[in-house]
Amino acid sequence: MPSEPSKKIETFPNPNPERNYVIHCLCPEFTCLCPKTGQPDFANIDVRYIPDKKCFELKSFKNYLWSYRNEGAFHEKVTNQILTDLVEALQPRWIEVQAVFNVRGGIATTITATHGEKPKC
């Protein structure tokens, strides 16, 4: 079955909820649209989190990120929305979303949004 963009982030039970460990996922092909010009913006989306009871399924996260491809969004808004949606789906012990956007107008932008206090691993 072919993949489709989706706002649903699927999860599965954390196989080791008794310990803190960091899951790190990097998406180097994120695309959204500039809400002012309609031109594409490209970014690396870097997610690091310490799961509690749930982890996210990678294909569903890929499809979730793909859903932004035709949406106009400021860098700050899209980064914080990704964080909000991941927190809602996972309820992690700690999570950080960093979006490193390519140069636009001579300026590269990096947005980092976090939720929770990072426990020691």
C-alpha positions in Angstrom: 0.0 0.0 0.0 1.5 3.4 -1.0 2.2 6.0 1.6 0.0 9.1 2.0 0.5 12.3 3.9 -1.2 12.1 7.3 -1.5 14.1 10.5 -1.8 10.9 12.5 1.3 9.8 14.4 1.1 6.1 15.3 2.7 4.8 18.4 3.7 1.4 19.9 4.5 0.4 23.5 7.9 1.3 24.8 9.8 -2.0 25.0 11.9 -0.7 27.9 9.8 1.7 30.0 11.9 0.9 33.1 14.9 2.9 31.9 15.7 6.3 30.4 17.2 6.2 26.9 17.2 8.6 24.0 15.7 8.0 20.7 17.1 10.2 17.9 15.5 10.6 14.5 16.7 12.8 11.7 14.6 13.8 8.7 16.9 15.6 6.2 14.1 16.1 3.6 11.4 18.2 5.4 9.6 20.7 3.2 6.9 23.3 3.8 5.9 26.5 2.1 6.8 30.1 3.1 3.4 31.6 4.0 4.5 35.0 2.5 5.9 33.9 -0.9 4.6 30.4 -1.4 8.1 29.3 -2.1 9.3 26.0 -0.6 11.4 25.9 2.6 13.7 23.0 3.2 14.9 21.8 6.6 16.4 19.0 8.6 14.1 18.0 11.4 15.9 16.5 14.3 13.9 14.8 17.1 15.4 13.5 20.3 13.2 12.1 23.0 13.1 9.9 26.1 10.0 7.8 25.9 7.7 7.0 28.7 5.0 4.5 27.8 5.0 5.0 24.0 7.4 5.4 21.0 6.4 6.7 17.6 6.3 4.5 14.5 8.8 5.8 11.9 6.7 5.4 8.7 3.8 7.3 10.3 6.1 10.0 11.4 7.5 10.3 7.8 3.9 10.6 6.5 3.2 13.2 9.2 6.1 15.3 8.2 5.1 14.8 4.5 1.7 16.4 5.3 3.4 19.8 5.7 4.7 19.8 2.1 1.9 21.9 0.7 1.2 24.0 3.9 2.3 27.5 4.5 4.0 27.8 7.8 6.5 30.1 9.5 9.6 28.2 10.8 8.7 28.9 14.4 5.1 27.8 14.0 5.9 24.5 12.2 8.6 23.5 14.7 6.4 24.1 17.7 3.4 22.4 16.0 5.6 19.3 15.4 6.6 19.3 19.1 3.0 19.8 20.3 1.8 16.9 18.1 4.5 14.6 19.3 3.9 15.4 23.0 0.2 14.8 22.5 0.9 11.4 20.8 3.7 10.2 23.1 3.5 11.9 26.5 7.3 11.5 26.6 9.5 12.1 29.7 11.4 14.6 27.6 11.5 15.7 23.9 13.4 18.2 21.7 12.5 19.1 18.2 15.2 21.0 16.2 14.4 22.4 12.8 17.5 23.6 10.8 16.1 25.5 7.8 18.1 26.2 4.7 19.1 29.7 3.8 16.3 32.0 2.8 17.1 35.6 2.0 20.7 35.1 3.1 19.7 33.9 6.5 19.7 30.3 7.8 17.3 29.7 10.7 17.4 27.0 13.5 14.5 26.6 15.8 14.7 24.4 18.9 11.6 23.6 21.0 11.6 21.3 24.0 9.1 19.8 26.4 9.9 18.6 29.9 13.2 18.3 31.9 15.8 16.0 30.4 16.5 13.2 32.9 19.9 11.7 33.1 20.4 8.7 30.9 
